[in-house]
Amino acid sequence: MDEIKLNIEIPVFGWQPKTGIRHAYGQALCRELQAAAKELSEYTIPMLHISRAGELGCGELERLLLVLRKSLDLTSAWKVADIAPEHMNTANLTVLRNFRVHWYRIDFGAWNIVDFKAMKRPYDYSLYSSIKQLLHFYDMHNFSALLLCGLPNQKTMSLRDSLNRVLETEPDGICLKPAQTAPVAVTEELLAFGREFLETAGYRPETVYDYVKSDLNRPPQPGFYWGVGCGAVSRMEDVLLQNTPDPDAYLQDSDNLEKLIVSAVRLNPAWLMEESLRQQLLLPTGADSLFFERKYGILFEEYRQRLLTRDLAKECQDRLILTQKGIIWLAALTDNR
Protein backbone atom coordinates (compact mmCIF):
# COMPACT_ATOMS: atom_id res chain seq x y z
CA MET A 1 0.00 0.00 0.00
CA ASP A 2 1.14 3.55 -0.70
CA GLU A 3 1.88 5.78 2.29
CA ILE A 4 0.21 9.10 3.01
CA LYS A 5 0.53 11.67 5.79
CA LEU A 6 -2.71 12.89 7.35
CA ASN A 7 -2.89 16.57 8.36
CA ILE A 8 -5.78 17.85 10.51
CA GLU A 9 -6.01 21.64 10.15
CA ILE A 10 -7.58 23.56 13.04
CA PRO A 11 -7.63 27.37 12.78
CA VAL A 12 -7.23 29.99 15.49
CA PHE A 13 -10.72 30.90 16.71
CA GLY A 14 -9.79 33.92 18.82
CA TRP A 15 -11.03 36.40 16.20
CA GLN A 16 -14.25 34.49 15.45
CA PRO A 17 -17.33 36.29 16.83
CA LYS A 18 -19.75 33.40 16.25
CA THR A 19 -20.80 31.48 19.33
CA GLY A 20 -20.55 27.71 19.09
CA ILE A 21 -17.94 27.91 16.31
CA ARG A 22 -15.63 25.37 17.96
CA HIS A 23 -18.43 22.82 18.20
CA ALA A 24 -19.51 23.46 14.59
CA TYR A 25 -15.96 23.19 13.27
CA GLY A 26 -15.24 20.06 15.28
CA GLN A 27 -18.38 18.41 13.89
CA ALA A 28 -17.39 19.47 10.35
CA LEU A 29 -13.96 17.87 10.76
CA CYS A 30 -15.61 14.64 11.93
CA ARG A 31 -17.95 14.59 8.93
CA GLU A 32 -15.08 15.16 6.51
CA LEU A 33 -13.02 12.38 8.07
CA GLN A 34 -15.93 9.95 7.82
CA ALA A 35 -16.51 10.94 4.18
CA ALA A 36 -12.84 10.42 3.34
CA ALA A 37 -12.38 7.21 5.35
CA LYS A 38 -13.00 4.82 2.44
CA GLU A 39 -10.43 6.47 0.20
CA LEU A 40 -7.92 6.84 3.02
CA SER A 41 -8.27 3.14 3.87
CA GLU A 42 -6.40 2.39 0.63
CA TYR A 43 -3.26 3.95 2.14
CA THR A 44 -0.97 3.26 5.06
CA ILE A 45 -0.82 6.29 7.36
CA PRO A 46 2.67 6.44 8.95
CA MET A 47 2.22 10.01 10.23
CA LEU A 48 -0.66 12.06 11.66
CA HIS A 49 -0.27 15.77 12.38
CA ILE A 50 -2.89 17.81 14.27
CA SER A 51 -2.29 21.55 14.07
CA ARG A 52 -3.41 23.81 16.95
CA ALA A 53 -4.86 20.84 18.81
CA GLY A 54 -6.01 22.84 21.82
CA GLU A 55 -8.10 25.36 19.85
CA LEU A 56 -11.13 23.05 19.68
CA GLY A 57 -11.44 22.71 23.43
CA CYS A 58 -11.24 19.49 25.40
CA GLY A 59 -14.71 18.10 24.56
CA GLU A 60 -14.56 18.68 20.80
CA LEU A 61 -10.96 17.46 20.64
CA GLU A 62 -11.92 14.22 22.38
CA ARG A 63 -14.81 13.67 19.93
CA LEU A 64 -12.50 14.30 16.96
CA LEU A 65 -9.91 11.81 18.20
CA LEU A 66 -12.64 9.22 18.79
CA VAL A 67 -13.79 9.57 15.16
CA LEU A 68 -10.17 9.25 14.01
CA ARG A 69 -9.82 6.02 15.98
CA LYS A 70 -13.06 4.55 14.62
CA SER A 71 -12.65 5.66 10.99
CA LEU A 72 -8.99 4.97 10.25
CA ASP A 73 -6.25 2.46 10.99
CA LEU A 74 -3.67 4.51 12.88
CA THR A 75 -1.84 1.63 14.55
CA SER A 76 1.43 2.43 12.77
CA ALA A 77 1.04 6.24 12.72
CA TRP A 78 3.51 8.56 14.43
CA LYS A 79 1.14 11.09 16.02
CA VAL A 80 2.18 14.74 16.32
CA ALA A 81 0.13 17.49 17.99
CA ASP A 82 0.86 21.22 17.93
CA ILE A 83 -0.38 23.06 21.00
CA ALA A 84 -0.16 26.69 22.08
CA PRO A 85 0.92 27.62 25.64
CA GLU A 86 -2.54 28.94 26.56
CA HIS A 87 -4.03 25.52 25.75
CA MET A 88 -1.56 23.57 27.87
CA ASN A 89 -3.84 22.30 30.62
CA THR A 90 -4.65 19.05 32.37
CA ALA A 91 -7.84 18.42 30.35
CA ASN A 92 -6.25 18.81 26.91
CA LEU A 93 -3.11 16.87 27.86
CA THR A 94 -5.16 14.01 29.29
CA VAL A 95 -7.13 13.68 26.03
CA LEU A 96 -3.98 13.79 23.89
CA ARG A 97 -2.07 11.36 26.10
CA ASN A 98 -5.00 8.91 26.00
CA PHE A 99 -4.81 9.15 22.20
CA ARG A 100 -1.14 8.17 22.56
CA VAL A 101 0.40 11.20 20.87
CA HIS A 102 4.09 10.50 20.30
CA TRP A 103 5.36 14.07 19.90
CA TYR A 104 4.14 17.51 20.94
CA ARG A 105 5.22 20.84 19.47
CA ILE A 106 4.72 23.70 21.93
CA ASP A 107 4.83 27.18 20.41
CA PHE A 108 6.51 29.10 23.24
CA GLY A 109 7.91 31.74 20.91
CA ALA A 110 10.01 33.14 23.75
CA TRP A 111 10.35 32.88 27.52
CA ASN A 112 11.38 36.32 28.75
CA ILE A 113 9.48 39.54 29.28
CA VAL A 114 11.24 41.58 26.57
CA ASP A 115 10.39 39.14 23.81
CA PHE A 116 6.87 38.56 25.17
CA LYS A 117 6.19 42.21 24.40
CA ALA A 118 7.77 41.92 20.94
CA MET A 119 5.46 38.98 20.12
CA LYS A 120 2.45 41.03 21.29
CA ARG A 121 1.10 38.01 23.12
CA PRO A 122 -0.69 38.33 26.47
CA TYR A 123 1.68 35.87 28.15
CA ASP A 124 3.50 36.23 31.42
CA TYR A 125 5.76 34.18 33.63
CA SER A 126 2.83 32.78 35.61
CA LEU A 127 1.45 30.96 32.54
CA TYR A 128 4.83 29.52 31.65
CA SER A 129 5.53 28.56 35.26
CA SER A 130 2.27 26.58 35.35
CA ILE A 131 3.26 24.86 32.08
CA LYS A 132 6.61 23.95 33.60
CA GLN A 133 4.85 22.41 36.61
CA LEU A 134 2.47 20.53 34.30
CA LEU A 135 5.32 19.09 32.23
CA HIS A 136 7.09 17.96 35.40
CA PHE A 137 3.86 16.49 36.82
CA TYR A 138 3.34 14.35 33.69
CA ASP A 139 7.10 13.72 33.38
CA MET A 140 6.78 14.88 29.76
CA HIS A 141 9.89 15.22 27.66
CA ASN A 142 8.57 14.09 24.25
CA PHE A 143 8.04 17.59 22.95
CA SER A 144 9.77 20.25 20.89
CA ALA A 145 9.79 23.79 22.26
CA LEU A 146 9.54 26.38 19.49
CA LEU A 147 11.44 29.64 19.98
CA LEU A 148 11.61 32.56 17.56
CA CYS A 149 14.84 34.17 16.38
CA GLY A 150 14.71 37.71 15.02
CA LEU A 151 11.93 39.33 17.05
CA PRO A 152 11.96 43.15 17.11
CA ASN A 153 14.92 44.38 19.21
CA GLN A 154 15.82 40.82 20.20
CA LYS A 155 19.39 40.34 21.45
CA THR A 156 21.46 37.24 22.11
CA MET A 157 20.99 37.90 25.84
CA SER A 158 17.19 37.55 25.67
CA LEU A 159 17.43 34.49 23.39
CA ARG A 160 19.88 32.91 25.85
CA ASP A 161 17.44 33.67 28.67
CA SER A 162 14.61 31.92 26.79
CA LEU A 163 16.82 28.94 25.94
CA ASN A 164 17.92 28.52 29.56
CA ARG A 165 14.31 28.61 30.80
CA VAL A 166 13.17 26.12 28.15
CA LEU A 167 16.05 23.77 28.98
CA GLU A 168 14.78 23.65 32.57
CA THR A 169 11.76 21.70 31.24
CA GLU A 170 14.14 19.11 29.72
CA PRO A 171 12.56 18.86 26.24
CA ASP A 172 13.71 16.16 23.84
CA GLY A 173 13.69 18.77 21.06
CA ILE A 174 13.98 22.52 20.46
CA CYS A 175 13.03 24.37 17.28
CA LEU A 176 14.64 27.72 16.41
CA LYS A 177 12.49 29.44 13.79
CA PRO A 178 13.27 32.74 12.02
CA ALA A 179 10.67 35.34 13.01
CA GLN A 180 10.82 37.31 9.72
CA THR A 181 10.62 40.65 11.56
CA ALA A 182 14.27 41.62 12.19
CA PRO A 183 16.97 42.47 9.63
CA VAL A 184 18.46 39.36 8.01
CA ALA A 185 21.90 39.99 9.51
CA VAL A 186 20.45 40.12 13.04
CA THR A 187 18.45 36.91 12.54
CA GLU A 188 21.53 35.19 11.10
CA GLU A 189 23.50 36.12 14.22
CA LEU A 190 20.74 34.85 16.54
CA LEU A 191 20.39 31.57 14.65
CA ALA A 192 24.15 31.00 14.78
CA PHE A 193 24.20 31.78 18.51
CA GLY A 194 21.26 29.46 19.15
CA ARG A 195 22.84 26.59 17.24
CA GLU A 196 26.12 26.87 19.15
CA PHE A 197 24.27 27.17 22.47
CA LEU A 198 22.16 24.05 21.84
CA GLU A 199 25.05 21.95 20.56
CA THR A 200 26.98 22.85 23.72
CA ALA A 201 23.91 21.77 25.74
CA GLY A 202 23.98 18.32 24.07
CA TYR A 203 21.44 18.78 21.27
CA ARG A 204 22.23 17.86 17.68
CA PRO A 205 20.66 19.37 14.54
CA GLU A 206 18.00 17.12 13.00
CA THR A 207 17.00 19.77 10.45
CA VAL A 208 18.21 23.34 9.92
CA TYR A 209 15.57 24.41 12.49
CA ASP A 210 15.16 21.41 14.80
CA TYR A 211 17.55 20.15 17.47
CA VAL A 212 17.08 16.88 19.35
CA LYS A 213 18.77 15.05 22.19
CA SER A 214 18.61 11.58 20.68
CA ASP A 215 17.22 9.62 17.75
CA LEU A 216 13.41 9.82 17.85
CA ASN A 217 12.90 6.76 15.61
CA ARG A 218 10.05 8.46 13.78
CA PRO A 219 9.20 7.36 10.23
CA PRO A 220 10.31 9.40 7.21
CA GLN A 221 7.68 11.84 5.99
CA PRO A 222 5.72 10.47 3.00
CA GLY A 223 5.72 12.44 -0.24
CA PHE A 224 1.92 12.42 -0.38
CA TYR A 225 -0.36 14.05 2.19
CA TRP A 226 -4.08 14.43 2.81
CA GLY A 227 -5.37 17.60 4.45
CA VAL A 228 -8.58 17.75 6.49
CA GLY A 229 -10.11 21.11 7.39
CA CYS A 230 -11.01 24.51 6.00
CA GLY A 231 -8.48 25.50 3.33
CA ALA A 232 -6.49 22.27 3.84
CA VAL A 233 -4.18 21.16 1.03
CA SER A 234 -3.62 17.60 -0.20
CA ARG A 235 -1.10 16.13 -2.59
CA MET A 236 -2.11 12.94 -4.40
CA GLU A 237 0.39 11.68 -7.00
CA ASP A 238 1.12 14.75 -9.16
CA VAL A 239 -2.06 16.70 -8.28
CA LEU A 240 -2.43 19.37 -5.60
CA LEU A 241 -5.94 19.70 -4.13
CA GLN A 242 -7.34 22.38 -1.86
CA ASN A 243 -10.45 22.48 0.30
CA THR A 244 -12.57 25.61 0.25
CA PRO A 245 -10.99 28.38 2.37
CA ASP A 246 -14.47 29.83 3.06
CA PRO A 247 -15.44 28.87 6.66
CA ASP A 248 -19.18 28.97 5.98
CA ALA A 249 -18.87 26.80 2.86
CA TYR A 250 -16.66 24.36 4.76
CA LEU A 251 -19.11 24.01 7.63
CA GLN A 252 -21.91 23.31 5.14
CA ASP A 253 -20.15 20.96 2.70
CA SER A 254 -17.52 19.15 4.78
CA ASP A 255 -19.15 15.75 4.18
CA ASN A 256 -19.30 16.24 0.40
CA LEU A 257 -15.74 15.88 -0.94
CA GLU A 258 -16.75 16.88 -4.48
CA LYS A 259 -18.10 20.23 -3.28
CA LEU A 260 -15.42 20.65 -0.65
CA ILE A 261 -12.44 20.57 -3.04
CA VAL A 262 -12.37 23.86 -4.94
CA SER A 263 -8.96 23.59 -6.60
CA ALA A 264 -7.10 20.77 -8.38
CA VAL A 265 -3.77 21.64 -10.00
CA ARG A 266 -1.58 19.21 -11.93
CA LEU A 267 2.01 19.64 -10.77
CA ASN A 268 4.71 20.29 -13.36
CA PRO A 269 8.28 18.92 -13.18
CA ALA A 270 9.67 22.25 -11.90
CA TRP A 271 7.29 22.23 -8.90
CA LEU A 272 8.08 18.59 -8.12
CA MET A 273 11.83 19.27 -8.32
CA GLU A 274 11.64 22.31 -6.05
CA GLU A 275 9.48 20.49 -3.48
CA SER A 276 11.83 17.51 -3.36
CA LEU A 277 14.90 19.77 -3.20
CA ARG A 278 13.51 21.85 -0.33
CA GLN A 279 12.84 18.72 1.70
CA GLN A 280 16.51 17.75 1.36
CA LEU A 281 17.73 21.29 2.00
CA LEU A 282 16.06 21.09 5.42
CA LEU A 283 18.65 18.50 6.42
CA PRO A 284 21.91 19.70 8.01
CA THR A 285 23.80 17.71 5.35
CA GLY A 286 21.88 19.45 2.55
CA ALA A 287 20.80 18.06 -0.84
CA ASP A 288 22.58 15.58 -3.10
CA SER A 289 23.50 17.69 -6.15
CA LEU A 290 24.44 14.69 -8.30
CA PHE A 291 21.07 13.04 -7.72
CA PHE A 292 19.15 16.17 -8.73
CA GLU A 293 21.40 16.74 -11.76
CA ARG A 294 20.70 13.24 -13.04
CA LYS A 295 16.96 13.42 -12.39
CA TYR A 296 16.11 17.00 -13.37
CA GLY A 297 18.99 18.23 -15.54
CA ILE A 298 18.69 21.87 -16.61
CA LEU A 299 15.77 22.51 -14.23
CA PHE A 300 18.00 21.80 -11.25
CA GLU A 301 21.02 23.61 -12.70
CA GLU A 302 19.07 26.84 -13.17
CA TYR A 303 17.56 26.62 -9.68
CA ARG A 304 20.95 25.86 -8.10
CA GLN A 305 22.52 28.87 -9.78
CA ARG A 306 19.77 31.11 -8.42
CA LEU A 307 20.41 29.84 -4.89
CA LEU A 308 24.18 30.28 -5.20
CA THR A 309 23.93 33.74 -6.78
CA ARG A 310 21.64 34.99 -4.00
CA ASP A 311 23.90 33.46 -1.32
CA LEU A 312 21.07 31.21 -0.15
CA ALA A 313 23.16 28.05 -0.47
CA LYS A 314 26.76 26.90 -0.80
CA GLU A 315 28.30 23.80 -2.37
CA CYS A 316 30.37 21.32 -0.38
CA GLN A 317 31.51 17.99 -1.84
CA ASP A 318 28.57 17.58 -4.22
CA ARG A 319 26.12 18.70 -1.55
CA LEU A 320 24.01 21.86 -1.70
CA ILE A 321 23.75 23.27 1.82
CA LEU A 322 21.72 26.27 2.99
CA THR A 323 23.51 29.32 4.33
CA GLN A 324 22.10 31.18 7.35
CA LYS A 325 20.45 33.55 4.86
CA GLY A 326 19.02 30.53 3.05
CA ILE A 327 17.59 29.13 6.29
CA ILE A 328 15.66 32.39 6.78
CA TRP A 329 14.52 32.33 3.14
CA LEU A 330 13.24 28.76 3.35
CA ALA A 331 11.32 29.51 6.57
CA ALA A 332 9.55 32.42 4.90
CA LEU A 333 8.78 30.29 1.84
CA THR A 334 7.32 27.51 3.99
CA ASP A 335 5.22 29.93 6.09
CA ASN A 336 3.65 31.42 2.95
CA ARG A 337 2.64 28.12 1.36
C-alpha positions, -999 to +999 in steps of 0.1 A: +000+000+000+011+036-007+019+058+023+002+091+030+005+117+058-027+129+073-029+166+084-058+178+105-060+216+101-076+236+130-076+274+128-072+300+155-107+309+167-098+339+188-110+364+162-142+345+155-173+363+168-197+334+163-208+315+193-205+277+191-179+279+163-156+254+180-184+228+182-195+235+146-160+232+133-152+201+153-184+184+139-174+195+103-140+179+108-156+146+119-180+146+089-151+152+065-130+124+081-159+100+078-165+109+042-128+104+033-124+072+054-130+048+024-104+065+002-079+068+030-083+031+039-064+024+006-033+039+021-010+033+051-008+063+074+027+064+090+022+100+102-007+121+117-003+158+124-029+178+143-023+215+141-034+238+170-049+208+188-060+228+218-081+254+198-111+230+197-114+227+234-112+195+254-147+181+246-146+187+208-110+175+206-119+142+224-148+137+199-125+143+170-099+118+182-126+092+188-138+096+152-102+092+140-098+060+160-131+046+146-127+057+110-090+050+102-062+025+110-037+045+129-018+016+146+014+024+128+010+062+127+035+086+144+011+111+160+022+147+163+001+175+180+009+212+179-004+231+210-002+267+221+009+276+256-025+289+266-040+255+258-016+236+279-038+223+306-046+191+324-078+184+304-062+188+269-031+169+279-052+140+293-071+137+260-040+138+239-021+114+261-050+089+260-048+091+222-011+082+226+004+112+209+041+105+203+054+141+199+041+175+209+052+208+195+047+237+219+048+272+204+065+291+232+079+317+209+100+331+238+103+329+275+114+363+287+095+395+293+112+416+266+104+391+238+069+386+252+062+422+244+078+419+209+055+390+201+025+410+213+011+380+231-007+383+265+017+359+282+035+362+314+058+342+336+028+328+356+015+310+325+048+295+316+055+286+353+023+266+353+033+249+321+066+239+336+048+224+366+025+205+343+053+191+322+071+180+354+039+165+368+033+143+337+071+137+334+068+149+298+099+152+277+086+141+243+080+176+230+098+202+209+098+238+223+095+264+195+114+296+200+116+326+176+148+342+164+147+377+150+119+393+171+120+431+171+149+444+192+158+408+202+194+403+214+215+372+221+210+379+258+172+376+257+174+345+234+199+329+258+174+337+287+146+319+268+168+289+259+179+285+296+143+286+308+132+261+282+161+238+290+148+236+326+118+217+312+141+191+297+126+189+262+137+162+238+137+188+211+140+225+205+130+244+173+146+277+164+125+294+138+133+327+120+107+353+130+108+373+097+106+406+116+143+416+122+170+425+096+185+394+080+219+400+095+204+401+130+184+369+125+215+352+111+235+361+142+207+348+165+204+316+147+242+310+148+242+318+185+213+295+192+228+266+172+261+269+191+243+272+225+222+240+218+251+220+206+270+229+237+239+218+257+240+183+241+214+188+213+222+179+177+207+194+145+180+171+130+170+198+104+182+233+099+156+244+125+152+214+148+175+202+175+171+169+194+188+151+222+186+116+207+172+096+177+134+098+178+129+068+156+100+085+138+092+074+102+103+094+072+077+118+060+057+105+030+057+124-002+019+124-004-004+140+022-041+144+028-054+176+045-086+178+065-101+211+074-110+245+060-085+255+033-065+223+038-042+212+010-036+176-002-011+161-026-021+129-044+004+117-070+011+148-092-021+167-083-024+194-056-059+197-041-073+224-019-105+225+003-126+256+003-110+284+024-145+298+031-154+289+067-192+290+060-189+268+029-167+244+048-191+240+076-219+233+051-201+210+027-175+192+048-192+158+042-193+162+004-157+159-009-168+169-045-181+202-033-154+207-006-124+206-030-124+239-049-090+236-066-071+208-084-038+216-100-016+192-119+020+196-108+047+203-134+083+189-132+097+222-119+073+222-089+081+186-081+118+193-083+116+223-060+095+205-035+118+175-034+149+198-032+135+218-003+128+187+017+165+177+014+177+213+020+161+211+054+187+185+064+219+197+080+238+177+053+219+194+025+208+181-008+226+156-031+235+177-062+244+147-083+211+130-077+192+162-087+214+167-118+207+132-130+170+134-124+161+170-134+190+182-155+187+219-166+158+225-142+180+218-112+210+236-127+191+268-132+176+266-097+210+259-081+225+289-098+198+311-084+204+298-049+242+303-052+239+337-068+216+350-040+239+335-013+211+312-002+232+281-005+268+269-008+283+238-024+304+213-004+315+180-018+286+176-042+261+187-015+240+219-017+237+233+018+217+263+030+235+293+043+221+312+074+205+335+049+190+305+031+176+291+063+157+324+068+145+323+031+132+288+033+113+295+066+095+324+049+088+303+018+073+275+040+052+299+061+036+314+029+026+281+014 
